[in-house]
Amino acid sequence: MGTGTGTCPTPGQVPVPVPNSVAYPVGMDDEIHRAQCPYCGAWEELILDPESEGTMVQDCEVCCEPWEMTVKKTRSGTLSVTLARMD
Ligand SMILES: [Zn+2]
């Protein structure tokens, strides 16, 4: 688990998670979502293509653990993102 292409930093350099208190401007095309890593608790900014619905696997930039990331489009056309652990 967590092994792969390996551009991630080594574990142990985990920064202090920052509370999600800052409103983030969202562009007209890509949507930026903030989600909390289910492993290390770091807040990640996820830039989503509005067409990229579905379930995919993405590694945390902080702790390198793989998320199962589920992207769904709501009725209003915005995206909702769920991060789940894979273990
Ligand atoms: Zn993480």
PDB file of the backbone (N, CA, C, O) and the ligand in Angstrom, with CONECT records:
HET     ZN  A 101       1
ATOM      1  N   MET A   1       0.833  -1.185   0.000  1.00  0.00           N
ATOM      2  CA  MET A   1       0.000   0.000   0.000  1.00  0.00           C
ATOM      3  C   MET A   1       0.873   1.241   0.000  1.00  0.00           C
ATOM      4  O   MET A   1       1.840   1.344   0.756  1.00  0.00           O
ATOM      5  N   GLY A   2       0.524   2.154  -0.838  1.00  0.00           N
ATOM      6  CA  GLY A   2       1.245   3.410  -0.839  1.00  0.00           C
ATOM      7  C   GLY A   2       2.496   3.368  -1.685  1.00  0.00           C
ATOM      8  O   GLY A   2       3.168   4.386  -1.848  1.00  0.00           O
ATOM      9  N   THR A   3       2.818   2.218  -2.222  1.00  0.00           N
ATOM     10  CA  THR A   3       3.962   2.166  -3.099  1.00  0.00           C
ATOM     11  C   THR A   3       3.491   2.376  -4.526  1.00  0.00           C
ATOM     12  O   THR A   3       2.404   1.930  -4.895  1.00  0.00           O
ATOM     13  N   GLY A   4       4.289   3.041  -5.318  1.00  0.00           N
ATOM     14  CA  GLY A   4       3.831   3.342  -6.653  1.00  0.00           C
ATOM     15  C   GLY A   4       4.888   4.110  -7.391  1.00  0.00           C
ATOM     16  O   GLY A   4       6.074   3.796  -7.296  1.00  0.00           O
ATOM     17  N   THR A   5       4.471   5.114  -8.127  1.00  0.00           N
ATOM     18  CA  THR A   5       5.420   5.849  -8.933  1.00  0.00           C
ATOM     19  C   THR A   5       6.370   6.679  -8.087  1.00  0.00           C
ATOM     20  O   THR A   5       7.506   6.915  -8.498  1.00  0.00           O
ATOM     21  N   GLY A   6       5.944   7.120  -6.942  1.00  0.00           N
ATOM     22  CA  GLY A   6       6.864   7.599  -5.931  1.00  0.00           C
ATOM     23  C   GLY A   6       7.445   8.972  -6.111  1.00  0.00           C
ATOM     24  O   GLY A   6       8.668   9.111  -6.088  1.00  0.00           O
ATOM     25  N   THR A   7       6.646   9.989  -6.288  1.00  0.00           N
ATOM     26  CA  THR A   7       7.149  11.346  -6.166  1.00  0.00           C
ATOM     27  C   THR A   7       6.725  11.951  -4.843  1.00  0.00           C
ATOM     28  O   THR A   7       6.961  13.131  -4.580  1.00  0.00           O
ATOM     29  N   CYS A   8       6.107  11.147  -4.029  1.00  0.00           N
ATOM     30  CA  CYS A   8       5.614  11.659  -2.749  1.00  0.00           C
ATOM     31  C   CYS A   8       6.759  11.836  -1.761  1.00  0.00           C
ATOM     32  O   CYS A   8       7.760  11.123  -1.837  1.00  0.00           O
ATOM     33  N   PRO A   9       6.621  12.771  -0.844  1.00  0.00           N
ATOM     34  CA  PRO A   9       7.618  12.901   0.214  1.00  0.00           C
ATOM     35  C   PRO A   9       7.534  11.708   1.161  1.00  0.00           C
ATOM     36  O   PRO A   9       6.524  11.006   1.197  1.00  0.00           O
ATOM     37  N   THR A  10       8.568  11.491   1.904  1.00  0.00           N
ATOM     38  CA  THR A  10       8.565  10.403   2.858  1.00  0.00           C
ATOM     39  C   THR A  10       7.615  10.717   4.003  1.00  0.00           C
ATOM     40  O   THR A  10       7.446  11.878   4.373  1.00  0.00           O
ATOM     41  N   PRO A  11       7.001   9.695   4.557  1.00  0.00           N
ATOM     42  CA  PRO A  11       6.137   9.931   5.721  1.00  0.00           C
ATOM     43  C   PRO A  11       6.940  10.535   6.867  1.00  0.00           C
ATOM     44  O   PRO A  11       8.146  10.317   6.976  1.00  0.00           O
ATOM     45  N   GLY A  12       6.277  11.275   7.695  1.00  0.00           N
ATOM     46  CA  GLY A  12       6.972  11.936   8.794  1.00  0.00           C
ATOM     47  C   GLY A  12       7.097  13.423   8.571  1.00  0.00           C
ATOM     48  O   GLY A  12       7.462  14.162   9.486  1.00  0.00           O
ATOM     49  N   GLN A  13       6.795  13.876   7.350  1.00  0.00           N
ATOM     50  CA  GLN A  13       6.828  15.298   7.058  1.00  0.00           C
ATOM     51  C   GLN A  13       5.409  15.831   6.908  1.00  0.00           C
ATOM     52  O   GLN A  13       5.140  16.728   6.109  1.00  0.00           O
ATOM     53  N   VAL A  14       4.524  15.262   7.687  1.00  0.00           N
ATOM     54  CA  VAL A  14       3.122  15.651   7.564  1.00  0.00           C
ATOM     55  C   VAL A  14       2.908  17.014   8.216  1.00  0.00           C
ATOM     56  O   VAL A  14       3.163  17.178   9.409  1.00  0.00           O
ATOM     57  N   PRO A  15       2.446  17.983   7.446  1.00  0.00           N
ATOM     58  CA  PRO A  15       2.199  19.293   8.043  1.00  0.00           C
ATOM     59  C   PRO A  15       0.953  19.270   8.916  1.00  0.00           C
ATOM     60  O   PRO A  15       0.120  18.369   8.820  1.00  0.00           O
ATOM     61  N   VAL A  16       0.849  20.268   9.757  1.00  0.00           N
ATOM     62  CA  VAL A  16      -0.323  20.370  10.618  1.00  0.00           C
ATOM     63  C   VAL A  16      -1.543  20.673   9.750  1.00  0.00           C
ATOM     64  O   VAL A  16      -1.525  21.620   8.964  1.00  0.00           O
ATOM     65  N   PRO A  17      -2.588  19.882   9.889  1.00  0.00           N
ATOM     66  CA  PRO A  17      -3.789  20.158   9.095  1.00  0.00           C
ATOM     67  C   PRO A  17      -4.374  21.530   9.420  1.00  0.00           C
ATOM     68  O   PRO A  17      -4.418  21.948  10.577  1.00  0.00           O
ATOM     69  N   VAL A  18      -4.812  22.199   8.397  1.00  0.00           N
ATOM     70  CA  VAL A  18      -5.380  23.529   8.555  1.00  0.00           C
ATOM     71  C   VAL A  18      -6.901  23.430   8.475  1.00  0.00           C
ATOM     72  O   VAL A  18      -7.430  22.797   7.561  1.00  0.00           O
ATOM     73  N   PRO A  19      -7.597  24.036   9.404  1.00  0.00           N
ATOM     74  CA  PRO A  19      -9.064  23.989   9.325  1.00  0.00           C
ATOM     75  C   PRO A  19      -9.579  24.602   8.033  1.00  0.00           C
ATOM     76  O   PRO A  19      -9.003  25.537   7.476  1.00  0.00           O
ATOM     77  N   ASN A  20     -10.669  24.044   7.593  1.00  0.00           N
ATOM     78  CA  ASN A  20     -11.250  24.502   6.325  1.00  0.00           C
ATOM     79  C   ASN A  20     -12.069  25.759   6.578  1.00  0.00           C
ATOM     80  O   ASN A  20     -13.298  25.716   6.621  1.00  0.00           O
ATOM     81  N   SER A  21     -11.384  26.859   6.741  1.00  0.00           N
ATOM     82  CA  SER A  21     -12.076  28.080   7.147  1.00  0.00           C
ATOM     83  C   SER A  21     -12.018  29.160   6.082  1.00  0.00           C
ATOM     84  O   SER A  21     -12.642  30.209   6.235  1.00  0.00           O
ATOM     85  N   VAL A  22     -11.292  28.927   5.025  1.00  0.00           N
ATOM     86  CA  VAL A  22     -11.114  29.961   4.022  1.00  0.00           C
ATOM     87  C   VAL A  22     -11.944  29.615   2.786  1.00  0.00           C
ATOM     88  O   VAL A  22     -11.811  28.533   2.216  1.00  0.00           O
ATOM     89  N   ALA A  23     -12.779  30.529   2.395  1.00  0.00           N
ATOM     90  CA  ALA A  23     -13.546  30.329   1.165  1.00  0.00           C
ATOM     91  C   ALA A  23     -12.604  30.391  -0.024  1.00  0.00           C
ATOM     92  O   ALA A  23     -11.738  31.262  -0.105  1.00  0.00           O
ATOM     93  N   TYR A  24     -12.784  29.463  -0.936  1.00  0.00           N
ATOM     94  CA  TYR A  24     -11.868  29.389  -2.061  1.00  0.00           C
ATOM     95  C   TYR A  24     -12.614  29.762  -3.342  1.00  0.00           C
ATOM     96  O   TYR A  24     -13.697  29.237  -3.602  1.00  0.00           O
ATOM     97  N   PRO A  25     -12.057  30.644  -4.123  1.00  0.00           N
ATOM     98  CA  PRO A  25     -12.723  31.000  -5.375  1.00  0.00           C
ATOM     99  C   PRO A  25     -12.726  29.834  -6.350  1.00  0.00           C
ATOM    100  O   PRO A  25     -11.719  29.145  -6.514  1.00  0.00           O
ATOM    101  N   VAL A  26     -13.822  29.627  -6.969  1.00  0.00           N
ATOM    102  CA  VAL A  26     -13.968  28.517  -7.907  1.00  0.00           C
ATOM    103  C   VAL A  26     -14.050  29.064  -9.321  1.00  0.00           C
ATOM    104  O   VAL A  26     -14.808  29.991  -9.605  1.00  0.00           O
ATOM    105  N   GLY A  27     -13.265  28.481 -10.188  1.00  0.00           N
ATOM    106  CA  GLY A  27     -13.261  28.912 -11.578  1.00  0.00           C
ATOM    107  C   GLY A  27     -14.525  28.507 -12.300  1.00  0.00           C
ATOM    108  O   GLY A  27     -15.364  27.782 -11.766  1.00  0.00           O
ATOM    109  N   MET A  28     -14.646  28.984 -13.514  1.00  0.00           N
ATOM    110  CA  MET A  28     -15.857  28.702 -14.271  1.00  0.00           C
ATOM    111  C   MET A  28     -15.835  27.305 -14.877  1.00  0.00           C
ATOM    112  O   MET A  28     -16.891  26.719 -15.116  1.00  0.00           O
ATOM    113  N   ASP A  29     -14.671  26.777 -15.124  1.00  0.00           N
ATOM    114  CA  ASP A  29     -14.568  25.491 -15.801  1.00  0.00           C
ATOM    115  C   ASP A  29     -14.273  24.379 -14.795  1.00  0.00           C
ATOM    116  O   ASP A  29     -15.155  23.597 -14.439  1.00  0.00           O
ATOM    117  N   ASP A  30     -13.042  24.323 -14.353  1.00  0.00           N
ATOM    118  CA  ASP A  30     -12.700  23.328 -13.356  1.00  0.00           C
ATOM    119  C   ASP A  30     -13.297  23.727 -12.013  1.00  0.00           C
ATOM    120  O   ASP A  30     -13.432  24.907 -11.690  1.00  0.00           O
ATOM    121  N   GLU A  31     -13.644  22.721 -11.258  1.00  0.00           N
ATOM    122  CA  GLU A  31     -14.149  22.981  -9.925  1.00  0.00           C
ATOM    123  C   GLU A  31     -13.092  22.582  -8.918  1.00  0.00           C
ATOM    124  O   GLU A  31     -12.476  21.522  -9.023  1.00  0.00           O
ATOM    125  N   ILE A  32     -12.894  23.446  -7.942  1.00  0.00           N
ATOM    126  CA  ILE A  32     -11.958  23.146  -6.869  1.00  0.00           C
ATOM    127  C   ILE A  32     -12.757  22.736  -5.638  1.00  0.00           C
ATOM    128  O   ILE A  32     -13.616  23.471  -5.149  1.00  0.00           O
ATOM    129  N   HIS A  33     -12.449  21.557  -5.166  1.00  0.00           N
ATOM    130  CA  HIS A  33     -13.116  21.063  -3.971  1.00  0.00           C
ATOM    131  C   HIS A  33     -12.060  20.833  -2.912  1.00  0.00           C
ATOM    132  O   HIS A  33     -10.927  20.453  -3.209  1.00  0.00           O
ATOM    133  N   ARG A  34     -12.443  21.066  -1.689  1.00  0.00           N
ATOM    134  CA  ARG A  34     -11.538  20.740  -0.597  1.00  0.00           C
ATOM    135  C   ARG A  34     -12.096  19.521   0.119  1.00  0.00           C
ATOM    136  O   ARG A  34     -13.291  19.432   0.403  1.00  0.00           O
ATOM    137  N   ALA A  35     -11.206  18.591   0.401  1.00  0.00           N
ATOM    138  CA  ALA A  35     -11.617  17.375   1.078  1.00  0.00           C
ATOM    139  C   ALA A  35     -10.499  16.958   2.020  1.00  0.00           C
ATOM    140  O   ALA A  35      -9.325  17.244   1.787  1.00  0.00           O
ATOM    141  N   GLN A  36     -10.883  16.289   3.068  1.00  0.00           N
ATOM    142  CA  GLN A  36      -9.912  15.916   4.086  1.00  0.00           C
ATOM    143  C   GLN A  36      -9.455  14.486   3.873  1.00  0.00           C
ATOM    144  O   GLN A  36     -10.272  13.579   3.719  1.00  0.00           O
ATOM    145  N   CYS A  37      -8.161  14.291   3.865  1.00  0.00           N
ATOM    146  CA  CYS A  37      -7.602  12.955   3.710  1.00  0.00           C
ATOM    147  C   CYS A  37      -8.077  12.061   4.844  1.00  0.00           C
ATOM    148  O   CYS A  37      -7.950  12.422   6.014  1.00  0.00           O
ATOM    149  N   PRO A  38      -8.628  10.888   4.505  1.00  0.00           N
ATOM    150  CA  PRO A  38      -9.120   9.990   5.554  1.00  0.00           C
ATOM    151  C   PRO A  38      -8.004   9.294   6.325  1.00  0.00           C
ATOM    152  O   PRO A  38      -8.269   8.618   7.319  1.00  0.00           O
ATOM    153  N   TYR A  39      -6.776   9.450   5.883  1.00  0.00           N
ATOM    154  CA  TYR A  39      -5.644   8.820   6.570  1.00  0.00           C
ATOM    155  C   TYR A  39      -4.929   9.802   7.482  1.00  0.00           C
ATOM    156  O   TYR A  39      -4.808   9.567   8.684  1.00  0.00           O
ATOM    157  N   CYS A  40      -4.453  10.909   6.908  1.00  0.00           N
ATOM    158  CA  CYS A  40      -3.600  11.811   7.686  1.00  0.00           C
ATOM    159  C   CYS A  40      -4.339  13.073   8.118  1.00  0.00           C
ATOM    160  O   CYS A  40      -3.827  13.839   8.934  1.00  0.00           O
ATOM    161  N   GLY A  41      -5.535  13.297   7.582  1.00  0.00           N
ATOM    162  CA  GLY A  41      -6.325  14.438   8.024  1.00  0.00           C
ATOM    163  C   GLY A  41      -5.979  15.743   7.340  1.00  0.00           C
ATOM    164  O   GLY A  41      -6.556  16.780   7.667  1.00  0.00           O
ATOM    165  N   ALA A  42      -5.059  15.718   6.405  1.00  0.00           N
ATOM    166  CA  ALA A  42      -4.699  16.942   5.704  1.00  0.00           C
ATOM    167  C   ALA A  42      -5.813  17.353   4.747  1.00  0.00           C
ATOM    168  O   ALA A  42      -6.466  16.514   4.126  1.00  0.00           O
ATOM    169  N   TRP A  43      -6.011  18.653   4.645  1.00  0.00           N
ATOM    170  CA  TRP A  43      -6.980  19.148   3.676  1.00  0.00           C
ATOM    171  C   TRP A  43      -6.310  19.258   2.324  1.00  0.00           C
ATOM    172  O   TRP A  43      -5.238  19.846   2.183  1.00  0.00           O
ATOM    173  N   GLU A  44      -6.962  18.683   1.339  1.00  0.00           N
ATOM    174  CA  GLU A  44      -6.425  18.685  -0.011  1.00  0.00           C
ATOM    175  C   GLU A  44      -7.334  19.502  -0.907  1.00  0.00           C
ATOM    176  O   GLU A  44      -8.552  19.507  -0.728  1.00  0.00           O
ATOM    177  N   GLU A  45      -6.753  20.182  -1.857  1.00  0.00           N
ATOM    178  CA  GLU A  45      -7.535  20.857  -2.876  1.00  0.00           C
ATOM    179  C   GLU A  45      -7.573  19.969  -4.105  1.00  0.00           C
ATOM    180  O   GLU A  45      -6.540  19.631  -4.683  1.00  0.00           O
ATOM    181  N   LEU A  46      -8.761  19.607  -4.486  1.00  0.00           N
ATOM    182  CA  LEU A  46      -8.950  18.713  -5.622  1.00  0.00           C
ATOM    183  C   LEU A  46      -9.529  19.527  -6.772  1.00  0.00           C
ATOM    184  O   LEU A  46     -10.599  20.122  -6.649  1.00  0.00           O
ATOM    185  N   ILE A  47      -8.825  19.545  -7.866  1.00  0.00           N
ATOM    186  CA  ILE A  47      -9.317  20.241  -9.048  1.00  0.00           C
ATOM    187  C   ILE A  47      -9.980  19.210  -9.947  1.00  0.00           C
ATOM    188  O   ILE A  47      -9.342  18.267 -10.415  1.00  0.00           O
ATOM    189  N   LEU A  48     -11.256  19.406 -10.176  1.00  0.00           N
ATOM    190  CA  LEU A  48     -12.038  18.392 -10.875  1.00  0.00           C
ATOM    191  C   LEU A  48     -12.529  18.921 -12.203  1.00  0.00           C
ATOM    192  O   LEU A  48     -13.069  20.022 -12.306  1.00  0.00           O
ATOM    193  N   ASP A  49     -12.327  18.108 -13.203  1.00  0.00           N
ATOM    194  CA  ASP A  49     -12.961  18.362 -14.485  1.00  0.00           C
ATOM    195  C   ASP A  49     -14.450  18.079 -14.333  1.00  0.00           C
ATOM    196  O   ASP A  49     -14.825  17.031 -13.807  1.00  0.00           O
ATOM    197  N   PRO A  50     -15.302  18.991 -14.783  1.00  0.00           N
ATOM    198  CA  PRO A  50     -16.749  18.762 -14.635  1.00  0.00           C
ATOM    199  C   PRO A  50     -17.230  17.493 -15.329  1.00  0.00           C
ATOM    200  O   PRO A  50     -18.318  16.996 -15.038  1.00  0.00           O
ATOM    201  N   GLU A  51     -16.430  16.977 -16.235  1.00  0.00           N
ATOM    202  CA  GLU A  51     -16.832  15.755 -16.945  1.00  0.00           C
ATOM    203  C   GLU A  51     -16.328  14.496 -16.269  1.00  0.00           C
ATOM    204  O   GLU A  51     -16.674  13.389 -16.682  1.00  0.00           O
ATOM    205  N   SER A  52     -15.517  14.651 -15.240  1.00  0.00           N
ATOM    206  CA  SER A  52     -14.842  13.481 -14.682  1.00  0.00           C
ATOM    207  C   SER A  52     -15.655  12.864 -13.558  1.00  0.00           C
ATOM    208  O   SER A  52     -15.228  12.837 -12.404  1.00  0.00           O
ATOM    209  N   GLU A  53     -16.820  12.376 -13.910  1.00  0.00           N
ATOM    210  CA  GLU A  53     -17.625  11.671 -12.929  1.00  0.00           C
ATOM    211  C   GLU A  53     -17.144  10.246 -12.787  1.00  0.00           C
ATOM    212  O   GLU A  53     -16.612   9.658 -13.728  1.00  0.00           O
ATOM    213  N   GLY A  54     -17.336   9.691 -11.591  1.00  0.00           N
ATOM    214  CA  GLY A  54     -17.020   8.284 -11.413  1.00  0.00           C
ATOM    215  C   GLY A  54     -16.163   8.056 -10.184  1.00  0.00           C
ATOM    216  O   GLY A  54     -15.998   8.938  -9.341  1.00  0.00           O
ATOM    217  N   THR A  55     -15.625   6.859 -10.105  1.00  0.00           N
ATOM    218  CA  THR A  55     -14.776   6.487  -8.988  1.00  0.00           C
ATOM    219  C   THR A  55     -13.365   6.286  -9.497  1.00  0.00           C
ATOM    220  O   THR A  55     -13.140   5.581 -10.481  1.00  0.00           O
ATOM    221  N   MET A  56     -12.430   6.903  -8.829  1.00  0.00           N
ATOM    222  CA  MET A  56     -11.038   6.765  -9.239  1.00  0.00           C
ATOM    223  C   MET A  56     -10.158   6.704  -8.004  1.00  0.00           C
ATOM    224  O   MET A  56     -10.597   6.990  -6.890  1.00  0.00           O
ATOM    225  N   VAL A  57      -8.932   6.331  -8.221  1.00  0.00           N
ATOM    226  CA  VAL A  57      -7.981   6.218  -7.126  1.00  0.00           C
ATOM    227  C   VAL A  57      -6.951   7.317  -7.276  1.00  0.00           C
ATOM    228  O   VAL A  57      -6.393   7.528  -8.353  1.00  0.00           O
ATOM    229  N   GLN A  58      -6.713   8.007  -6.189  1.00  0.00           N
ATOM    230  CA  GLN A  58      -5.709   9.068  -6.215  1.00  0.00           C
ATOM    231  C   GLN A  58      -4.923   9.011  -4.917  1.00  0.00           C
ATOM    232  O   GLN A  58      -5.485   8.750  -3.853  1.00  0.00           O
ATOM    233  N   ASP A  59      -3.638   9.253  -5.004  1.00  0.00           N
ATOM    234  CA  ASP A  59      -2.802   9.220  -3.814  1.00  0.00           C
ATOM    235  C   ASP A  59      -2.806  10.571  -3.120  1.00  0.00           C
ATOM    236  O   ASP A  59      -2.792  11.618  -3.767  1.00  0.00           O
ATOM    237  N   CYS A  60      -2.826  10.533  -1.819  1.00  0.00           N
ATOM    238  CA  CYS A  60      -2.693  11.752  -1.028  1.00  0.00           C
ATOM    239  C   CYS A  60      -1.327  12.377  -1.291  1.00  0.00           C
ATOM    240  O   CYS A  60      -0.311  11.683  -1.322  1.00  0.00           O
ATOM    241  N   GLU A  61      -1.314  13.684  -1.478  1.00  0.00           N
ATOM    242  CA  GLU A  61      -0.040  14.358  -1.720  1.00  0.00           C
ATOM    243  C   GLU A  61       0.800  14.446  -0.452  1.00  0.00           C
ATOM    244  O   GLU A  61       2.008  14.673  -0.517  1.00  0.00           O
ATOM    245  N   VAL A  62       0.173  14.270   0.676  1.00  0.00           N
ATOM    246  CA  VAL A  62       0.877  14.440   1.936  1.00  0.00           C
ATOM    247  C   VAL A  62       1.416  13.110   2.446  1.00  0.00           C
ATOM    248  O   VAL A  62       2.603  12.992   2.751  1.00  0.00           O
ATOM    249  N   CYS A  63       0.539  12.105   2.539  1.00  0.00           N
ATOM    250  CA  CYS A  63       0.956  10.844   3.153  1.00  0.00           C
ATOM    251  C   CYS A  63       1.038   9.690   2.157  1.00  0.00           C
ATOM    252  O   CYS A  63       1.417   8.582   2.537  1.00  0.00           O
ATOM    253  N   CYS A  64       0.692   9.924   0.903  1.00  0.00           N
ATOM    254  CA  CYS A  64       0.823   8.942  -0.169  1.00  0.00           C
ATOM    255  C   CYS A  64      -0.148   7.770  -0.074  1.00  0.00           C
ATOM    256  O   CYS A  64      -0.055   6.834  -0.869  1.00  0.00           O
ATOM    257  N   GLU A  65      -1.051   7.799   0.851  1.00  0.00           N
ATOM    258  CA  GLU A  65      -2.017   6.707   0.906  1.00  0.00           C
ATOM    259  C   GLU A  65      -3.044   6.881  -0.208  1.00  0.00           C
ATOM    260  O   GLU A  65      -3.408   8.006  -0.548  1.00  0.00           O
ATOM    261  N   PRO A  66      -3.508   5.784  -0.770  1.00  0.00           N
ATOM    262  CA  PRO A  66      -4.469   5.889  -1.877  1.00  0.00           C
ATOM    263  C   PRO A  66      -5.886   6.107  -1.375  1.00  0.00           C
ATOM    264  O   PRO A  66      -6.353   5.429  -0.459  1.00  0.00           O
ATOM    265  N   TRP A  67      -6.554   7.057  -1.990  1.00  0.00           N
ATOM    266  CA  TRP A  67      -7.976   7.273  -1.716  1.00  0.00           C
ATOM    267  C   TRP A  67      -8.792   6.608  -2.808  1.00  0.00           C
ATOM    268  O   TRP A  67      -8.360   6.513  -3.956  1.00  0.00           O
ATOM    269  N   GLU A  68      -9.953   6.158  -2.442  1.00  0.00           N
ATOM    270  CA  GLU A  68     -10.974   5.885  -3.440  1.00  0.00           C
ATOM    271  C   GLU A  68     -11.842   7.137  -3.519  1.00  0.00           C
ATOM    272  O   GLU A  68     -12.601   7.446  -2.600  1.00  0.00           O
ATOM    273  N   MET A  69     -11.717   7.837  -4.616  1.00  0.00           N
ATOM    274  CA  MET A  69     -12.374   9.132  -4.766  1.00  0.00           C
ATOM    275  C   MET A  69     -13.596   8.964  -5.666  1.00  0.00           C
ATOM    276  O   MET A  69     -13.487   8.579  -6.830  1.00  0.00           O
ATOM    277  N   THR A  70     -14.740   9.259  -5.103  1.00  0.00           N
ATOM    278  CA  THR A  70     -15.980   9.126  -5.858  1.00  0.00           C
ATOM    279  C   THR A  70     -16.502  10.522  -6.182  1.00  0.00           C
ATOM    280  O   THR A  70     -16.733  11.335  -5.287  1.00  0.00           O
ATOM    281  N   VAL A  71     -16.682  10.784  -7.458  1.00  0.00           N
ATOM    282  CA  VAL A  71     -17.162  12.079  -7.923  1.00  0.00           C
ATOM    283  C   VAL A  71     -18.550  11.892  -8.524  1.00  0.00           C
ATOM    284  O   VAL A  71     -18.758  11.077  -9.422  1.00  0.00           O
ATOM    285  N   LYS A  72     -19.467  12.654  -8.012  1.00  0.00           N
ATOM    286  CA  LYS A  72     -20.829  12.585  -8.527  1.00  0.00           C
ATOM    287  C   LYS A  72     -21.294  13.976  -8.887  1.00  0.00           C
ATOM    288  O   LYS A  72     -20.910  14.965  -8.264  1.00  0.00           O
ATOM    289  N   LYS A  73     -22.113  14.029  -9.887  1.00  0.00           N
ATOM    290  CA  LYS A  73     -22.686  15.309 -10.285  1.00  0.00           C
ATOM    291  C   LYS A  73     -24.077  15.429  -9.689  1.00  0.00           C
ATOM    292  O   LYS A  73     -24.896  14.516  -9.790  1.00  0.00           O
ATOM    293  N   THR A  74     -24.323  16.556  -9.075  1.00  0.00           N
ATOM    294  CA  THR A  74     -25.632  16.758  -8.474  1.00  0.00           C
ATOM    295  C   THR A  74     -26.605  17.270  -9.523  1.00  0.00           C
ATOM    296  O   THR A  74     -26.222  17.591 -10.648  1.00  0.00           O
ATOM    297  N   ARG A  75     -27.865  17.337  -9.136  1.00  0.00           N
ATOM    298  CA  ARG A  75     -28.884  17.818 -10.059  1.00  0.00           C
ATOM    299  C   ARG A  75     -28.617  19.245 -10.512  1.00  0.00           C
ATOM    300  O   ARG A  75     -28.994  19.627 -11.620  1.00  0.00           O
ATOM    301  N   SER A  76     -27.979  20.024  -9.672  1.00  0.00           N
ATOM    302  CA  SER A  76     -27.726  21.417 -10.043  1.00  0.00           C
ATOM    303  C   SER A  76     -26.476  21.552 -10.909  1.00  0.00           C
ATOM    304  O   SER A  76     -26.128  22.656 -11.330  1.00  0.00           O
ATOM    305  N   GLY A  77     -25.799  20.432 -11.178  1.00  0.00           N
ATOM    306  CA  GLY A  77     -24.660  20.464 -12.068  1.00  0.00           C
ATOM    307  C   GLY A  77     -23.325  20.629 -11.378  1.00  0.00           C
ATOM    308  O   GLY A  77     -22.285  20.622 -12.037  1.00  0.00           O
ATOM    309  N   THR A  78     -23.332  20.779 -10.062  1.00  0.00           N
ATOM    310  CA  THR A  78     -22.070  20.854  -9.350  1.00  0.00           C
ATOM    311  C   THR A  78     -21.615  19.440  -8.969  1.00  0.00           C
ATOM    312  O   THR A  78     -22.399  18.491  -8.990  1.00  0.00           O
ATOM    313  N   LEU A  79     -20.356  19.329  -8.628  1.00  0.00           N
ATOM    314  CA  LEU A  79     -19.797  18.025  -8.293  1.00  0.00           C
ATOM    315  C   LEU A  79     -19.718  17.852  -6.784  1.00  0.00           C
ATOM    316  O   LEU A  79     -19.475  18.805  -6.043  1.00  0.00           O
ATOM    317  N   SER A  80     -19.925  16.641  -6.355  1.00  0.00           N
ATOM    318  CA  SER A  80     -19.655  16.327  -4.963  1.00  0.00           C
ATOM    319  C   SER A  80     -18.609  15.233  -4.926  1.00  0.00           C
ATOM    320  O   SER A  80     -18.616  14.323  -5.755  1.00  0.00           O
ATOM    321  N   VAL A  81     -17.710  15.326  -3.959  1.00  0.00           N
ATOM    322  CA  VAL A  81     -16.571  14.426  -3.881  1.00  0.00           C
ATOM    323  C   VAL A  81     -16.588  13.723  -2.529  1.00  0.00           C
ATOM    324  O   VAL A  81     -16.813  14.335  -1.485  1.00  0.00           O
ATOM    325  N   THR A  82     -16.344  12.427  -2.584  1.00  0.00           N
ATOM    326  CA  THR A  82     -16.219  11.655  -1.364  1.00  0.00           C
ATOM    327  C   THR A  82     -14.881  10.931  -1.387  1.00  0.00           C
ATOM    328  O   THR A  82     -14.546  10.272  -2.371  1.00  0.00           O
ATOM    329  N   LEU A  83     -14.125  11.048  -0.321  1.00  0.00           N
ATOM    330  CA  LEU A  83     -12.877  10.301  -0.197  1.00  0.00           C
ATOM    331  C   LEU A  83     -13.080   9.164   0.789  1.00  0.00           C
ATOM    332  O   LEU A  83     -13.626   9.356   1.875  1.00  0.00           O
ATOM    333  N   ALA A  84     -12.630   7.974   0.395  1.00  0.00           N
ATOM    334  CA  ALA A  84     -12.775   6.825   1.278  1.00  0.00           C
ATOM    335  C   ALA A  84     -11.435   6.098   1.349  1.00  0.00           C
ATOM    336  O   ALA A  84     -10.649   6.106   0.402  1.00  0.00           O
ATOM    337  N   ARG A  85     -11.201   5.476   2.490  1.00  0.00           N
ATOM    338  CA  ARG A  85     -10.009   4.657   2.645  1.00  0.00           C
ATOM    339  C   ARG A  85     -10.154   3.378   1.833  1.00  0.00           C
ATOM    340  O   ARG A  85     -11.267   2.910   1.594  1.00  0.00           O
ATOM    341  N   MET A  86      -9.054   2.829   1.419  1.00  0.00           N
ATOM    342  CA  MET A  86      -9.093   1.604   0.632  1.00  0.00           C
ATOM    343  C   MET A  86      -8.694   0.395   1.467  1.00  0.00           C
ATOM    344  O   MET A  86      -8.684  -0.721   0.949  1.00  0.00           O
ATOM    345  N   ASP A  87      -8.373   0.576   2.718  1.00  0.00           N
ATOM    346  CA  ASP A  87      -8.017  -0.590   3.533  1.00  0.00           C
ATOM    347  C   ASP A  87      -9.202  -1.054   4.361  1.00  0.00           C
ATOM    348  O   ASP A  87      -9.089  -2.025   5.109  1.00  0.00           O
TER     349      ASP A  87
HETATM  350 ZN    ZN A 101      -3.009  11.895   3.601  1.00  0.00          ZN2+
END
